[in-house]
Amino acid sequence: MAENPFAEFSLEKAIDFRWTLRDIQAHRLKMSPVSDEDLRALIGLGLVEVCDIGIVLTQAGIAVLNRS
């Protein structure tokens, strides 16, 4: 994975994605649902996956949040 997985996106979108990752990690999706477009982008980047329990961060997604 690239050093910054959000490099191809605007700063605003990158910040939005980071907050979405935090919401997923904290299980706040009922209050802050993920748009279909953002979900597809985050799955495409390998940062989240959809499984039986819902949307979860991958190891790469956790690493992005830990890089703060």
Secondary structure as GFF3:
##gff-version 3
##sequence-region A 1 68
A	DSSP	alpha_helix	11	25	.	.	.	ID=ss1
A	DSSP	alpha_helix	36	44	.	.	.	ID=ss2
A	DSSP	beta_strand	48	51	.	.	.	ID=ss3
A	DSSP	beta_strand	54	57	.	.	.	ID=ss4
A	DSSP	alpha_helix	59	66	.	.	.	ID=ss5
###
